[in-house]
Amino acid sequence: MAGSGGPSTSGNSTPSQVSLCCLGHAKSGKSTLLGRWLVDLGCCEPAEAERAKERGEYAALWDRQPIERAAQMTIDLHVRSARVGQRVWSVTDTPGHRRHLRNLLTGLSSSDTVLLVVDATRGVFEANVEDGGVEEGVPSQIREHLLMLHALGIKQIVVAVNKMDVVTHTLKLQVVSKSSGAPAPTPPIADQLG
């Protein structure tokens, strides 16, 4: 797939490679987010992009197996490559359900960067962040994901808070300094977001 625009490196003739793995709990919108990314960057066939836009089914660009489409969830891992500017992205969409942990770990094992998708929906967010949110004595799925990333030595993590359109409560963004752990000045964009 060829893309246009996006990030680039300065003057290198050899494109840099980025291996990105998307993970998050089941139904967090990982495949939809990645599908929208493909369409917005022009990294899929025009007919595919038009069909996804018309139907609002961006996840179908990733979840291609009939069982996945019927269940509306990723079961297997899916990898797509896209060239955007001077970068070649290898993007892996992984399942979020605990039953498919093996596929998730396979996707993570070849990644150097992770996009952790968190569902902002009230109740869903809390259940996936708080320990025992689903069952007593079971760590939260987000905590499990972060422990896996630590164990695999993956240090580049981007957190995407998804489904903000259904959030009706006010969220307070606090930026924490990486070096000191103390609250850092809020970036201007955060003030605009509320």
Residue frames as a rotation matrix with the C-alpha (Angstrom) as fourth column:
MET 1
0.585 0.811 0.000 0.00
0.811 -0.585 0.000 0.00
0.000 0.000 -1.000 0.00
ALA 2
-0.519 -0.738 0.432 1.27
0.726 -0.647 -0.234 3.40
0.452 0.192 0.871 -0.80
GLY 3
0.437 0.644 -0.627 0.50
0.864 -0.495 0.093 6.40
-0.251 -0.583 -0.773 1.36
SER 4
-0.045 -0.436 0.899 1.09
0.537 -0.769 -0.346 10.08
0.842 0.468 0.268 1.06
GLY 5
0.364 0.150 0.919 1.88
-0.483 -0.813 0.324 12.72
0.796 -0.562 -0.224 3.61
GLY 6
0.945 0.088 -0.316 2.50
0.209 0.579 0.788 11.83
0.253 -0.810 0.529 7.21
PRO 7
0.711 -0.702 -0.036 5.78
-0.266 -0.315 0.911 11.71
-0.651 -0.638 -0.411 9.09
SER 8
0.862 -0.506 -0.017 9.09
0.176 0.330 -0.927 11.62
0.475 0.796 0.374 7.27
THR 9
0.483 -0.798 -0.360 12.77
0.632 0.033 0.774 11.53
-0.606 -0.601 0.521 8.01
SER 10
0.696 -0.218 -0.684 15.19
-0.382 -0.919 -0.096 14.16
-0.608 0.328 -0.723 6.82
GLY 11
0.297 -0.612 -0.733 16.97
-0.951 -0.262 -0.167 13.36
-0.089 0.747 -0.659 3.58
ASN 12
-0.412 -0.448 0.793 17.34
-0.397 0.872 0.286 9.59
-0.820 -0.197 -0.537 4.06
SER 13
-0.376 0.263 -0.889 16.97
-0.888 0.170 0.426 7.60
0.263 0.950 0.169 0.87
THR 14
-0.713 0.144 -0.686 16.36
0.199 0.980 -0.002 4.42
0.672 -0.138 -0.728 2.85
PRO 15
0.172 0.854 0.491 12.98
-0.419 -0.388 0.821 4.52
0.892 -0.347 0.291 4.59
SER 16
-0.773 -0.338 0.537 13.00
-0.619 0.215 -0.756 4.01
0.140 -0.916 -0.376 8.33
GLN 17
-0.361 0.612 -0.704 10.99
0.107 0.777 0.621 1.05
0.927 0.149 -0.346 9.61
VAL 18
-0.605 0.284 0.744 8.47
-0.794 -0.292 -0.533 1.20
0.066 -0.913 0.403 12.44
SER 19
-0.613 0.428 -0.664 6.85
0.241 0.902 0.358 -1.92
0.752 0.059 -0.656 13.84
LEU 20
-0.673 0.480 0.564 3.65
-0.721 -0.598 -0.351 -0.87
0.169 -0.642 0.748 15.62
CYS 21
-0.721 0.496 -0.484 1.36
0.479 0.861 0.168 -3.22
0.500 -0.111 -0.859 17.51
CYS 22
-0.404 0.688 0.603 -2.11
-0.658 -0.676 0.330 -2.09
0.635 -0.263 0.726 18.54
LEU 23
-0.603 0.249 -0.758 -3.51
0.518 0.845 -0.135 -3.59
0.607 -0.474 -0.638 21.71
GLY 24
-0.686 0.483 0.544 -6.30
-0.702 -0.637 -0.319 -2.94
0.192 -0.601 0.776 24.15
HIS 25
-0.644 0.488 0.590 -9.24
-0.142 0.681 -0.719 -4.72
-0.752 -0.547 -0.369 25.71
ALA 26
-0.669 0.479 0.569 -11.94
0.740 0.507 0.443 -6.36
-0.076 0.717 -0.693 23.60
LYS 27
0.300 0.881 0.365 -14.36
0.933 -0.351 0.081 -3.90
0.200 0.316 -0.927 21.96
SER 28
0.044 -0.346 -0.937 -12.09
0.551 -0.774 0.311 -0.91
-0.833 -0.530 0.156 22.61
GLY 29
0.888 0.393 -0.240 -12.18
0.012 -0.541 -0.841 0.02
-0.460 0.743 -0.485 18.93
LYS 30
-0.048 -0.999 0.010 -8.65
-0.060 0.013 0.998 -1.00
-0.997 0.048 -0.061 17.92
SER 31
-0.421 -0.108 0.900 -9.55
0.782 0.459 0.421 -2.26
-0.459 0.882 -0.109 14.43
THR 32
0.643 0.710 0.286 -11.85
0.764 -0.572 -0.297 0.69
-0.048 0.409 -0.911 13.77
LEU 33
0.704 -0.457 -0.544 -9.14
-0.141 -0.840 0.524 3.16
-0.696 -0.292 -0.656 14.81
LEU 34
-0.361 -0.899 0.249 -6.53
0.065 0.242 0.968 1.43
-0.930 0.366 -0.029 12.64
GLY 35
-0.097 0.418 0.903 -8.95
0.956 0.292 -0.032 1.20
-0.277 0.860 -0.428 9.70
ARG 36
0.894 0.426 -0.137 -9.65
0.395 -0.895 -0.207 4.91
-0.210 0.131 -0.969 9.92
TRP 37
0.269 -0.898 -0.349 -5.90
-0.225 -0.411 0.884 5.53
-0.936 -0.159 -0.313 10.06
LEU 38
-0.454 -0.428 0.781 -5.42
0.579 0.525 0.624 3.53
-0.677 0.736 0.010 6.83
VAL 39
0.340 0.692 0.636 -8.16
0.940 -0.241 -0.241 5.48
-0.014 0.680 -0.733 5.07
ASP 40
0.903 0.062 -0.425 -7.04
0.153 -0.971 0.183 8.91
-0.401 -0.230 -0.887 6.29
LEU 41
0.057 -0.973 -0.223 -3.44
-0.296 -0.230 0.927 8.30
-0.953 0.013 -0.301 5.23
GLY 42
0.530 0.214 -0.821 -4.46
-0.840 -0.003 -0.543 6.88
-0.119 0.977 0.178 1.84
CYS 43
-0.529 -0.832 0.167 -2.85
-0.826 0.550 0.123 3.55
-0.194 -0.073 -0.978 2.67
CYS 44
-0.388 0.423 0.819 -5.54
0.198 0.906 -0.375 1.27
-0.900 0.016 -0.435 1.25
GLU 45
-0.762 0.142 0.632 -7.20
0.646 0.107 0.755 0.71
0.040 0.984 -0.174 -2.11
PRO 46
-0.911 0.407 0.073 -9.58
-0.401 -0.913 0.080 3.55
0.099 0.044 0.994 -3.07
ALA 47
-0.163 0.893 -0.420 -12.53
-0.304 0.360 0.882 1.14
0.939 0.271 0.212 -3.43
GLU 48
-0.203 0.005 -0.979 -11.85
0.787 0.596 -0.160 -0.27
0.583 -0.803 -0.125 0.06
ALA 49
-0.927 -0.221 -0.304 -11.62
0.362 -0.744 -0.562 3.22
-0.102 -0.630 0.770 1.52
GLU 50
-0.701 0.710 0.069 -14.86
-0.562 -0.609 0.560 4.35
0.439 0.354 0.826 -0.11
ARG 51
0.005 0.695 -0.719 -16.73
0.116 0.714 0.691 1.25
0.993 -0.086 -0.077 1.09
ALA 52
-0.428 -0.243 -0.870 -15.43
0.859 0.189 -0.475 1.74
0.280 -0.951 0.128 4.65
LYS 53
-0.998 0.046 -0.054 -16.45
-0.030 -0.964 -0.264 5.42
-0.064 -0.262 0.963 4.64
GLU 54
-0.472 0.875 -0.107 -19.93
-0.504 -0.168 0.847 4.75
0.724 0.454 0.520 3.23
ARG 55
0.274 0.597 -0.754 -20.72
0.194 0.734 0.651 1.99
0.942 -0.325 0.085 5.69
GLY 56
0.402 -0.223 0.888 -18.74
-0.822 -0.516 0.242 3.35
0.404 -0.827 -0.390 8.64
GLU 57
0.988 -0.031 0.151 -17.07
-0.030 0.923 0.383 -0.06
-0.151 -0.382 0.912 8.85
TYR 58
0.439 -0.895 -0.075 -13.40
-0.833 -0.374 -0.407 0.78
0.336 0.241 -0.910 9.18
ALA 59
0.049 -0.405 0.913 -12.75
-0.722 0.617 0.313 -2.37
-0.690 -0.675 -0.262 11.23
ALA 60
0.838 0.347 0.421 -13.58
0.009 0.762 -0.648 -4.45
-0.545 0.547 0.635 8.13
LEU 61
0.674 -0.679 -0.291 -10.26
-0.591 -0.260 -0.764 -3.29
0.443 0.687 -0.576 6.64
TRP 62
-0.404 -0.826 0.393 -8.56
-0.899 0.279 -0.337 -5.41
0.169 -0.490 -0.855 9.34
ASP 63
-0.435 0.320 0.842 -11.04
-0.385 0.779 -0.495 -8.06
-0.814 -0.539 -0.216 10.47
ARG 64
-0.433 0.149 -0.889 -11.42
-0.900 -0.023 0.435 -9.99
0.044 0.989 0.144 7.24
GLN 65
-0.973 0.084 -0.215 -12.46
0.081 0.996 0.021 -13.44
0.216 0.003 -0.976 8.47
PRO 66
-0.229 0.971 0.065 -16.24
-0.091 -0.088 0.992 -14.07
0.969 0.221 0.108 8.44
ILE 67
0.200 0.290 -0.936 -16.17
0.836 0.447 0.318 -15.26
0.510 -0.846 -0.153 12.08
GLU 68
-0.689 -0.510 -0.514 -14.47
0.700 -0.651 -0.292 -12.00
-0.186 -0.562 0.806 13.13
ARG 69
-0.864 0.416 0.282 -16.99
-0.204 -0.803 0.560 -9.88
0.460 0.427 0.779 11.27
ALA 70
0.038 0.925 -0.377 -19.92
0.211 0.362 0.908 -11.85
0.977 -0.114 -0.181 12.72
ALA 71
0.237 -0.025 -0.971 -18.55
0.952 0.204 0.227 -11.56
0.192 -0.979 0.072 16.27
GLN 72
0.766 -0.028 0.642 -17.40
0.082 -0.986 -0.142 -7.96
0.638 0.161 -0.753 15.67
MET 73
0.747 -0.613 0.257 -14.04
-0.480 -0.230 0.847 -8.68
-0.460 -0.756 -0.466 17.27
THR 74
0.205 -0.795 -0.571 -10.52
-0.842 0.154 -0.517 -9.54
0.500 0.586 -0.638 16.26
ILE 75
0.952 0.081 0.296 -9.59
-0.219 0.856 0.469 -13.17
-0.215 -0.511 0.832 16.86
ASP 76
0.488 -0.823 0.291 -6.43
0.872 0.470 -0.134 -13.61
-0.027 0.319 0.947 14.81
LEU 77
0.075 -0.485 -0.871 -3.67
0.197 -0.849 0.490 -11.06
-0.978 -0.208 0.032 14.48
HIS 78
0.732 0.212 0.647 -3.52
0.674 -0.093 -0.733 -9.06
-0.096 0.973 -0.211 11.28
VAL 79
-0.114 -0.851 -0.513 -0.50
0.422 -0.509 0.750 -7.29
-0.899 -0.131 0.417 9.83
ARG 80
0.785 0.255 0.564 -0.51
0.619 -0.330 -0.713 -4.61
0.004 0.909 -0.416 7.16
SER 81
-0.303 -0.916 -0.263 2.36
0.802 -0.394 0.449 -2.55
-0.514 -0.075 0.854 5.85
ALA 82
0.810 0.520 0.271 2.11
0.586 -0.700 -0.408 1.05
-0.022 0.489 -0.872 4.74
ARG 83
-0.410 -0.905 0.112 4.64
0.910 -0.414 -0.009 3.50
0.054 0.098 0.994 3.45
VAL 84
0.806 0.589 -0.057 3.97
0.591 -0.796 0.129 7.00
0.031 -0.138 -0.990 4.70
GLY 85
0.808 -0.583 -0.084 6.53
-0.583 -0.812 0.026 9.58
-0.084 0.028 -0.996 3.66
GLN 86
-0.007 -0.912 -0.410 9.96
-0.734 0.283 -0.617 8.10
0.679 0.297 -0.672 4.39
ARG 87
-0.537 -0.122 0.834 8.68
-0.754 0.512 -0.411 5.55
-0.377 -0.850 -0.368 6.91
VAL 88
-0.346 0.461 -0.817 7.52
-0.349 0.745 0.568 2.02
0.871 0.482 -0.097 6.32
TRP 89
-0.292 0.377 0.879 5.01
-0.950 -0.004 -0.314 1.04
-0.115 -0.926 0.359 8.98
SER 90
-0.613 0.234 -0.755 4.36
0.031 0.961 0.273 -2.58
0.790 0.144 -0.596 9.83
VAL 91
-0.467 0.558 0.686 1.13
-0.867 -0.440 -0.232 -2.40
0.172 -0.703 0.690 11.82
THR 92
-0.800 0.187 -0.571 -0.27
0.207 0.978 0.031 -5.35
0.564 -0.093 -0.821 13.74
ASP 93
-0.094 0.850 0.518 -3.86
-0.859 -0.332 0.390 -5.46
0.504 -0.408 0.762 14.97
THR 94
-0.894 -0.298 -0.335 -4.17
-0.086 0.848 -0.523 -7.89
0.440 -0.439 -0.783 17.87
PRO 95
0.060 0.948 -0.312 -7.17
0.357 0.271 0.894 -9.43
0.932 -0.165 -0.322 19.61
GLY 96
-0.372 -0.148 0.917 -8.24
-0.627 -0.688 -0.365 -7.93
0.685 -0.710 0.163 22.91
HIS 97
0.685 0.713 0.153 -10.10
-0.607 0.441 0.662 -10.83
0.404 -0.546 0.734 24.46
ARG 98
0.077 -0.679 0.730 -8.23
-0.916 0.240 0.320 -12.85
-0.393 -0.694 -0.604 27.08
ARG 99
0.684 0.238 0.689 -9.12
-0.056 0.960 -0.275 -16.08
-0.727 0.150 0.670 25.21
HIS 100
0.890 -0.311 0.333 -6.82
0.390 0.144 -0.909 -15.00
0.235 0.940 0.250 22.39
LEU 101
0.791 -0.602 -0.111 -3.78
-0.286 -0.524 0.802 -14.09
-0.541 -0.602 -0.587 24.50
ARG 102
0.129 -0.773 0.621 -1.44
0.559 0.574 0.599 -16.26
-0.819 0.270 0.506 22.40
ASN 103
0.322 0.046 0.946 -2.22
0.920 -0.253 -0.300 -14.23
0.226 0.966 -0.124 19.27
LEU 104
0.986 0.039 0.162 -1.73
-0.005 -0.965 0.263 -10.99
0.166 -0.261 -0.951 21.19
LEU 105
0.547 -0.834 0.078 1.70
-0.115 0.018 0.993 -12.10
-0.829 -0.552 -0.086 22.44
THR 106
0.113 -0.475 0.873 2.72
0.887 0.444 0.127 -13.16
-0.448 0.760 0.472 18.94
GLY 107
0.635 0.204 0.745 1.91
0.599 -0.739 -0.309 -9.67
0.488 0.643 -0.591 17.66
LEU 108
0.963 -0.257 0.079 3.75
-0.246 -0.726 0.642 -7.98
-0.108 -0.638 -0.763 20.51
SER 109
0.544 -0.797 0.263 6.88
0.390 0.517 0.762 -10.10
-0.743 -0.312 0.592 20.14
SER 110
-0.093 -0.600 0.794 7.83
0.994 -0.009 0.109 -8.47
-0.058 0.800 0.598 16.83
SER 111
0.659 0.452 0.601 6.94
0.509 -0.857 0.087 -4.89
0.554 0.248 -0.795 17.76
ASP 112
-0.510 -0.829 -0.228 9.08
0.776 -0.329 -0.539 -2.04
0.372 -0.452 0.811 18.95
THR 113
-0.927 0.310 0.211 6.23
-0.358 -0.899 -0.253 0.42
0.111 -0.310 0.944 19.51
VAL 114
-0.635 0.756 -0.160 2.75
0.771 0.633 -0.073 -0.14
0.046 -0.169 -0.984 20.95
LEU 115
-0.660 0.611 0.438 -0.47
-0.450 -0.788 0.420 1.76
0.602 0.080 0.795 20.54
LEU 116
-0.855 0.389 -0.342 -2.53
0.515 0.572 -0.638 1.01
-0.052 -0.722 -0.689 23.66
VAL 117
-0.557 0.745 0.367 -6.19
-0.159 -0.530 0.833 1.78
0.815 0.406 0.414 22.96
VAL 118
-0.903 0.299 -0.309 -8.36
0.367 0.161 -0.916 2.57
-0.224 -0.941 -0.255 25.99
ASP 119
-0.279 0.902 0.330 -12.16
0.624 -0.091 0.776 2.83
0.730 0.423 -0.537 25.74
ALA 120
-0.936 -0.138 0.323 -13.37
-0.087 -0.799 -0.594 6.01
0.341 -0.585 0.736 27.47
THR 121
-0.066 0.996 -0.051 -16.97
-0.152 0.041 0.988 4.83
0.986 0.073 0.149 27.85
ARG 122
-0.256 0.039 0.966 -18.13
-0.938 -0.252 -0.239 5.25
0.234 -0.967 0.101 31.46
GLY 123
0.635 0.422 0.647 -18.13
-0.632 0.766 0.120 1.89
-0.445 -0.484 0.753 33.23
VAL 124
0.935 -0.355 -0.013 -16.06
0.259 0.707 -0.659 0.19
0.243 0.612 0.752 30.53
PHE 125
0.243 -0.879 0.410 -13.04
-0.310 -0.471 -0.826 2.37
0.919 0.073 -0.387 31.25
GLU 126
0.149 -0.155 0.977 -13.27
-0.984 -0.119 0.131 1.75
0.096 -0.981 -0.171 34.99
ALA 127
0.873 0.252 0.417 -13.72
-0.320 0.942 0.101 -2.01
-0.367 -0.221 0.903 34.55
ASN 128
0.808 -0.584 0.076 -10.58
0.440 0.514 -0.737 -2.20
0.391 0.629 0.672 32.44
VAL 129
0.107 -0.781 0.615 -8.44
-0.311 -0.614 -0.725 0.06
0.944 -0.114 -0.309 34.62
GLU 130
0.122 0.009 0.992 -9.34
-0.986 -0.110 0.122 -0.99
0.110 -0.994 -0.005 38.16
ASP 131
-0.860 -0.422 -0.286 -8.11
-0.363 0.901 -0.238 -4.28
0.358 -0.101 -0.928 39.56
GLY 132
-0.813 0.579 0.068 -10.98
0.393 0.631 -0.669 -6.67
-0.430 -0.517 -0.740 40.15
GLY 133
-0.607 0.584 -0.539 -13.13
-0.657 -0.750 -0.074 -4.61
-0.448 0.309 0.839 37.80
VAL 134
-0.161 0.531 -0.832 -14.32
-0.757 0.474 0.450 -7.75
0.633 0.702 0.326 36.01
GLU 135
0.599 0.276 -0.752 -13.63
0.211 0.851 0.481 -10.48
0.772 -0.446 0.452 38.58
GLU 136
0.864 -0.283 0.416 -12.31
-0.497 -0.353 0.793 -10.28
-0.077 -0.892 -0.446 42.14
GLY 137
0.446 -0.784 0.432 -8.60
-0.019 0.474 0.881 -11.02
-0.895 -0.401 0.196 42.41
VAL 138
0.321 -0.318 0.892 -7.99
0.926 0.302 -0.226 -10.55
-0.198 0.899 0.391 38.68
PRO 139
-0.471 -0.534 -0.702 -5.74
0.368 -0.842 0.394 -7.66
-0.802 -0.072 0.593 37.67
SER 140
0.466 0.654 -0.596 -7.19
-0.258 -0.544 -0.798 -5.16
-0.847 0.525 -0.085 35.23
GLN 141
0.695 -0.166 0.699 -6.65
0.658 0.540 -0.526 -5.93
-0.290 0.825 0.485 31.58
ILE 142
0.837 -0.431 0.337 -4.80
-0.158 -0.780 -0.606 -2.67
0.524 0.454 -0.721 31.05
ARG 143
0.464 -0.689 0.556 -2.46
-0.803 -0.062 0.593 -3.55
-0.374 -0.722 -0.583 33.94
GLU 144
0.506 -0.243 0.828 -1.92
0.240 0.961 0.136 -6.98
-0.829 0.130 0.545 32.36
HIS 145
0.856 -0.162 0.492 -1.09
0.478 -0.118 -0.870 -5.35
0.199 0.980 -0.024 29.03
LEU 146
0.705 -0.611 0.361 1.39
-0.601 -0.784 -0.152 -2.98
0.376 -0.110 -0.920 30.64
LEU 147
0.408 -0.550 0.729 3.04
-0.535 0.503 0.679 -5.87
-0.740 -0.667 -0.089 32.52
MET 148
0.672 -0.132 0.729 3.38
0.556 0.740 -0.378 -7.78
-0.489 0.660 0.571 29.23
LEU 149
0.865 -0.345 0.366 4.99
0.079 -0.625 -0.776 -4.76
0.496 0.700 -0.513 27.58
HIS 150
0.539 -0.677 0.501 7.42
-0.838 -0.375 0.396 -4.43
-0.080 -0.633 -0.770 30.48
ALA 151
0.442 -0.338 0.831 8.29
-0.125 0.894 0.431 -8.14
-0.888 -0.295 0.353 30.37
LEU 152
0.661 -0.149 0.735 8.92
0.721 0.397 -0.568 -7.95
-0.208 0.906 0.370 26.61
GLY 153
-0.293 -0.866 -0.406 11.06
0.713 -0.481 0.510 -4.82
-0.637 -0.139 0.758 27.01
ILE 154
-0.123 0.330 0.936 8.80
0.841 -0.467 0.275 -2.61
0.528 0.820 -0.220 24.90
LYS 155
-0.462 -0.195 -0.865 9.32
0.754 -0.600 -0.267 0.95
-0.467 -0.776 0.424 26.08
GLN 156
-0.979 0.157 -0.132 7.69
-0.203 -0.833 0.514 3.02
-0.029 0.530 0.847 23.33
ILE 157
-0.491 0.869 -0.056 4.00
0.856 0.470 -0.213 3.21
-0.159 -0.153 -0.975 24.21
VAL 158
-0.903 0.374 0.211 1.38
-0.283 -0.888 0.364 5.56
0.323 0.269 0.907 22.85
VAL 159
-0.666 0.741 -0.082 -1.97
0.546 0.409 -0.731 5.62
-0.508 -0.532 -0.677 24.66
ALA 160
-0.846 0.504 0.172 -5.04
-0.144 -0.528 0.837 6.44
0.513 0.684 0.519 22.58
VAL 161
-0.704 0.710 0.021 -8.22
0.054 0.082 -0.995 7.20
-0.708 -0.699 -0.096 24.48
ASN 162
-0.937 0.344 0.055 -10.97
0.114 0.152 0.982 6.04
0.330 0.926 -0.182 22.12
LYS 163
-0.207 0.973 -0.097 -14.75
0.796 0.225 0.561 6.58
0.568 0.038 -0.822 21.99
MET 164
-0.879 -0.182 -0.441 -14.54
0.418 -0.740 -0.528 10.08
-0.231 -0.648 0.726 23.41
ASP 165
-0.755 0.634 0.169 -17.72
-0.286 -0.550 0.784 10.94
0.590 0.543 0.597 21.51
VAL 166
0.135 0.848 -0.513 -19.78
0.293 0.461 0.838 8.95
0.947 -0.263 -0.186 24.05
VAL 167
-0.492 -0.394 -0.777 -18.18
0.852 -0.033 -0.523 10.57
0.180 -0.919 0.352 27.10
THR 168
0.373 0.691 0.619 -20.41
0.430 -0.720 0.545 13.08
0.822 0.063 -0.566 28.82
HIS 169
0.850 -0.116 -0.513 -18.35
0.474 -0.257 0.842 13.66
-0.229 -0.959 -0.164 31.94
THR 170
0.793 -0.606 0.066 -15.43
-0.548 -0.756 -0.357 16.05
0.267 0.247 -0.932 32.24
LEU 171
0.705 -0.664 -0.250 -11.97
0.683 0.731 -0.015 14.54
0.192 -0.160 0.968 32.10
LYS 172
0.846 -0.527 -0.081 -8.96
-0.441 -0.777 0.450 16.20
-0.300 -0.345 -0.890 33.70
LEU 173
0.746 -0.658 -0.098 -5.69
0.324 0.489 -0.810 15.67
0.581 0.573 0.578 31.86
GLN 174
0.804 -0.588 0.093 -2.57
-0.395 -0.410 0.822 15.62
-0.445 -0.698 -0.561 33.97
VAL 175
0.676 -0.684 -0.275 0.81
-0.110 0.275 -0.955 15.43
0.729 0.676 0.110 32.31
VAL 176
0.900 -0.420 0.113 3.54
-0.029 0.200 0.979 13.84
-0.434 -0.885 0.168 34.41
SER 177
0.394 -0.853 -0.341 7.23
-0.918 -0.354 -0.176 14.47
0.029 0.383 -0.923 33.86
LYS 178
0.778 -0.142 -0.613 9.04
-0.082 0.943 -0.324 11.34
0.623 0.302 0.721 32.73
SER 179
-0.185 -0.979 -0.089 12.20
0.042 0.083 -0.996 12.20
0.982 -0.188 0.026 34.64
SER 180
-0.832 -0.225 0.507 10.78
-0.427 -0.325 -0.844 13.32
0.355 -0.918 0.175 37.99
GLY 181
-0.613 0.688 -0.388 7.29
0.697 0.702 0.143 11.84
0.371 -0.183 -0.910 38.11
ALA 182
-0.586 0.376 -0.718 5.99
0.360 -0.672 -0.647 15.26
-0.726 -0.638 0.259 39.20
PRO 183
0.522 0.814 0.255 3.13
0.664 -0.200 -0.720 17.04
-0.536 0.545 -0.645 37.45
ALA 184
-0.652 -0.723 0.226 4.42
0.676 -0.420 0.606 18.91
-0.343 0.548 0.763 34.40
PRO 185
-0.580 0.459 -0.673 3.00
-0.432 -0.874 -0.223 22.00
-0.690 0.162 0.705 32.74
THR 186
0.184 0.745 0.641 -0.10
0.390 0.544 -0.743 21.14
-0.902 0.386 -0.191 30.73
PRO 187
-0.797 -0.475 0.374 0.58
0.512 -0.202 0.835 21.41
-0.321 0.857 0.404 26.98
PRO 188
-0.754 0.493 -0.434 -1.53
-0.519 -0.852 -0.066 24.05
-0.402 0.175 0.899 25.16
ILE 189
-0.600 0.557 -0.575 -3.47
-0.395 0.418 0.818 21.40
0.695 0.718 -0.031 23.20
ALA 190
-0.663 0.342 -0.666 -4.64
0.663 0.681 -0.310 19.85
0.348 -0.647 -0.678 26.47
ASP 191
-0.765 0.389 -0.513 -6.19
0.092 -0.722 -0.685 23.17
-0.637 -0.571 0.517 27.53
GLN 192
-0.634 0.529 -0.565 -8.13
-0.771 -0.376 0.514 23.26
0.059 0.761 0.646 24.27
LEU 193
-0.557 0.396 -0.730 -9.43
-0.010 0.876 0.483 19.73
0.830 0.276 -0.484 24.86
GLY 194
0.420 0.697 0.582 -10.65
-0.629 -0.239 0.740 20.50
0.655 -0.676 0.338 28.37
